[in-house]
Amino acid sequence: MSDDYLLEMRSIVKKFGAVRALDGINIKIRAGECLGLCGENGAGKSTLMKVLSGVYPSGSWEGEILWQGKSLNSKSMRDTENAGIVIIHQELMLIQDLSVAENIFMGRELTTNGRINYSAMYHHASELMQELRMPGVNVTLPVMHYGGGHQQLIEIAKALNKNAKLLILDEPSSSLTSSEISVLLDIVRDLKSKGVACVYISHKLDEIEAVCDTISVIRDGKHIATTPMDSMNVNQIITQMVGREISDLYPDQEHEIGEVVFEAKHITCYDVENPQRKCVDDVSFSLCCGEILGVAGLVGAGRTEMVSALFGSYLGRSSAEVFLEGIRIDTSTPLKSIQLGLCMVPEDRKKHGIIPDFSVGHNITLTILENFSRYTLVNEKAEHRAIETEIGQLQLKTSSPFLPIVQLSGGNQQKAVLAKMLLARPKILILDEPTRGVDVGAKAEIYRLIADLARQGIAIIMVSSELPEILGISDRVIVISEGELRADFVNKNLTQETIMAAAINKFS
């Protein structure tokens, strides 16, 4: 094996039309090593991993992949998985109606005399759950019975069942709680100790720092540097990623806060699966013109349910009294809310923010298409001008506004969803986890945009699980715990500890 490397990717080039998504990338990794792959949204990280994992087969890209010292020519993911290279995508590939064990053994079912041996599958799946420190998971139950954190670990069990020698984790912690992230990092350390190599892709650089041995940074499809983690710090990684130093992540410009413009009273939501249980219980708050209101709380506290009910998109039973500029308004559907000036960027952009089959441009203009149409005719020139303006203002990276939106990176998809809602000229803008899965450079741009919108007088409600983000951008912070409003703080000398104390019901 060349220099004891398990994997070498040499001069990898991947083109989409005239665009070079990857331009001569070189990556090396040894057995038992964790390589952190860093870069901004659209840098080419996921594209590179799709080349490695066989999503893009040999012949559709240029360069060479050496696996255990021999050339790897894969026609599909089946070929790379048989070799021992397994990828866990950011969007989990589980079938919700099938059991945990059936998902783990999908395509590799254990059989006896031509019949599936469920007993053996359940036994082996339970052993994997023990290995991943999840002994409480009932492998006979459908996956839908378990939350995002458990499902992420089930995906890892599925990969280990394929005898992975190299495990690729693409944004594995994007939907995990802090305790689940801790378990995930421990699992990666255990895998390393057993000789399994890992590629860890994450915008959460504290995780990269905690678990990775080596850092490779790519920018605009080019390999920038590969460096041992012990000779790097987070600020140096950021500088390599964005090509410049980001000294002030959060804008510090003052903005004027006016009179109360929005009031939400007695917000109550009932659980979708258990309609007798309240997941939001009689929450009320107000919002001033130009104010940024941070909504903090633990995962499952009821934050998303609360703002979804305000916007009219909550799927369960809910009630609330909503007032805009002193007048009670009907926000029972998203369309009514948008028409009244209450807009929302949802937490799950893939499921609720975009239409995958539509182009970037058509996703952006979706909410206000009537502005460009007369009867059944669309003024395409006017629509295109609006699209180009929004793409420019948000610095959205796309080779064409006609490109299918699913071909954009996650961060640029998020910018497109933001652009869609900004075109509706909101008076109140709800942002639910606006920087989830977004790199640090794009985060800084989104924070500046939020501050600019507040200076224009738009009132903003921002739900976030990242307390530094809440403290860095908000004028005021409310804390939701177990569906109830537990605290309302002015953000002056406010600390993470104070917010957490309120979130876990220890604030007095």
URPEPE-V553656 format. One record per residue. N is the residue number from 1. OMEGA is omega in radians with two decimals (NA if undefined). Layout:
# URPEPE-V553656
n = [N:N]
omega = [OMEGA:OMEGA]
This chain:
# URPEPE-V553656
n = [1:2:3:4:5:6:7:8:9:10:11:12:13:14:15:16:17:18:19:20:21:22:23:24:25:26:27:28:29:30:31:32:33:34:35:36:37:38:39:40:41:42:43:44:45:46:47:48:49:50:51:52:53:54:55:56:57:58:59:60:61:62:63:64:65:66:67:68:69:70:71:72:73:74:75:76:77:78:79:80:81:82:83:84:85:86:87:88:89:90:91:92:93:94:95:96:97:98:99:100:101:102:103:104:105:106:107:108:109:110:111:112:113:114:115:116:117:118:119:120:121:122:123:124:125:126:127:128:129:130:131:132:133:134:135:136:137:138:139:140:141:142:143:144:145:146:147:148:149:150:151:152:153:154:155:156:157:158:159:160:161:162:163:164:165:166:167:168:169:170:171:172:173:174:175:176:177:178:179:180:181:182:183:184:185:186:187:188:189:190:191:192:193:194:195:196:197:198:199:200:201:202:203:204:205:206:207:208:209:210:211:212:213:214:215:216:217:218:219:220:221:222:223:224:225:226:227:228:229:230:231:232:233:234:235:236:237:238:239:240:241:242:243:244:245:246:247:248:249:250:251:252:253:254:255:256:257:258:259:260:261:262:263:264:265:266:267:268:269:270:271:272:273:274:275:276:277:278:279:280:281:282:283:284:285:286:287:288:289:290:291:292:293:294:295:296:297:298:299:300:301:302:303:304:305:306:307:308:309:310:311:312:313:314:315:316:317:318:319:320:321:322:323:324:325:326:327:328:329:330:331:332:333:334:335:336:337:338:339:340:341:342:343:344:345:346:347:348:349:350:351:352:353:354:355:356:357:358:359:360:361:362:363:364:365:366:367:368:369:370:371:372:373:374:375:376:377:378:379:380:381:382:383:384:385:386:387:388:389:390:391:392:393:394:395:396:397:398:399:400:401:402:403:404:405:406:407:408:409:410:411:412:413:414:415:416:417:418:419:420:421:422:423:424:425:426:427:428:429:430:431:432:433:434:435:436:437:438:439:440:441:442:443:444:445:446:447:448:449:450:451:452:453:454:455:456:457:458:459:460:461:462:463:464:465:466:467:468:469:470:471:472:473:474:475:476:477:478:479:480:481:482:483:484:485:486:487:488:489:490:491:492:493:494:495:496:497:498:499:500:501:502:503:504:505:506:507:508]
omega = [-3.07:3.07:3.11:3.10:3.03:-3.08:2.96:3.00:-3.00:2.99:-3.10:3.10:3.07:-3.11:2.94:-3.00:3.14:-3.08:3.07:3.12:3.05:-3.01:3.06:-3.09:3.06:3.14:3.05:3.12:3.13:3.04:3.13:-3.14:3.02:3.14:3.04:3.13:-3.01:3.10:3.11:3.01:-3.14:-3.12:3.13:-3.08:-3.11:3.10:3.13:-3.14:3.06:3.02:-3.10:-3.03:3.08:3.03:2.97:-3.02:3.06:-3.08:3.11:3.11:-3.14:3.14:-3.07:3.02:3.04:3.14:-3.06:3.06:-3.12:-3.13:3.14:3.10:-3.05:3.09:-3.09:3.06:3.10:3.14:-3.10:3.09:3.09:3.10:3.13:3.11:-3.06:3.14:2.99:-3.06:3.10:3.05:-3.02:-3.06:-3.14:3.06:-2.94:-3.06:3.14:-3.13:3.09:-3.12:3.14:3.08:-3.12:-3.07:-3.07:-3.12:-3.14:-3.06:3.05:-3.09:3.02:-3.11:3.07:3.13:3.13:3.13:-3.08:-3.12:3.13:3.13:3.13:-3.12:-3.10:3.11:3.11:3.09:3.10:3.10:3.08:-3.14:-3.13:3.04:3.09:-3.08:-3.10:-3.12:3.07:-3.00:3.11:-3.11:3.05:-3.13:-3.09:-3.14:-3.06:-3.10:-3.05:-3.12:3.10:-3.12:3.10:-3.14:3.04:3.07:3.11:3.08:3.11:3.13:3.14:3.11:3.08:3.13:-3.11:2.98:3.06:-3.12:3.12:-3.13:-3.09:-3.10:-3.01:-3.03:-3.01:-3.12:-3.09:3.00:-3.12:3.13:3.10:3.08:3.11:3.10:3.14:-3.12:3.08:3.11:3.10:3.11:3.11:3.13:3.11:-3.12:3.11:3.08:3.10:3.07:-3.13:2.89:-3.03:3.12:3.13:2.99:3.12:-2.97:3.05:3.07:3.09:-3.10:-3.04:-2.92:-3.02:3.09:-3.07:3.12:2.96:-3.13:3.01:-3.12:-3.14:3.08:-3.11:3.09:-3.10:-3.10:2.94:-2.96:3.01:-3.09:-3.07:3.07:-3.12:2.91:-3.04:-3.12:3.12:3.09:-3.14:-3.13:3.10:-3.11:-2.99:3.12:3.13:3.07:3.03:-3.05:-3.11:-3.13:-3.11:3.14:-3.11:3.13:3.10:3.00:-3.04:3.09:-3.05:-3.12:3.11:-3.11:-3.03:3.07:3.05:-3.06:3.01:3.09:3.13:3.12:3.09:-3.09:-3.11:-3.07:3.11:-3.02:3.12:-3.08:3.07:3.04:2.95:-2.96:2.97:3.12:3.08:3.05:3.10:-3.08:-3.11:3.08:3.11:-3.11:3.03:-3.11:3.07:3.09:-3.08:3.12:3.12:3.06:-3.11:-3.10:-3.13:-3.09:-3.11:3.11:-3.11:-3.09:3.08:3.10:3.11:-3.08:-3.13:-3.10:-3.14:-3.02:3.14:3.12:-3.14:3.07:3.11:2.97:-3.04:-3.11:3.06:-3.11:3.05:-3.11:3.13:-3.08:3.14:3.12:-3.05:3.06:3.09:-3.13:3.11:-3.12:-3.13:-3.13:3.13:3.10:3.07:-3.05:-3.07:2.96:-2.98:-3.13:-3.09:-3.06:-3.11:-3.04:-2.98:-3.02:-3.05:2.92:-2.96:-3.07:-3.12:3.07:3.07:-3.08:-3.11:3.01:-3.10:-3.06:-2.99:-3.04:-3.08:-3.08:-3.14:3.11:-3.09:-3.04:3.03:-3.01:-3.12:-3.09:3.10:3.06:-3.01:3.13:3.13:3.11:-3.11:3.11:3.13:3.13:-3.12:3.12:-3.12:3.11:3.13:-3.09:-3.12:-3.14:-3.11:-3.08:3.06:-3.14:3.14:3.05:-3.14:3.12:3.05:-3.01:3.14:3.12:3.09:3.02:-3.12:-3.12:3.13:2.98:3.12:3.11:3.12:3.10:3.06:-3.14:-3.14:-3.10:3.13:3.09:3.12:3.11:-3.06:2.93:3.08:-3.13:3.08:3.11:-3.12:-3.08:-3.00:-3.10:3.11:3.12:-3.09:-3.10:-2.99:3.11:3.11:3.08:-3.13:3.11:-3.13:3.10:3.11:3.12:3.12:3.13:3.12:3.13:3.10:3.12:3.09:3.10:3.10:3.08:-2.98:3.01:-3.08:3.04:3.12:3.04:-3.13:-3.09:3.06:3.10:3.11:-3.11:-3.05:-2.99:-2.98:2.97:-3.10:-3.09:2.96:-3.10:3.11:3.11:3.14:3.08:-3.10:3.05:-3.06:-3.12:3.09:-3.03:2.84:-3.04:3.03:-3.09:3.13:-3.10:3.07:-3.11:3.13:3.12:-3.12:3.11:3.10:-3.10:3.14:2.97:3.13:-3.12:3.12:NA]
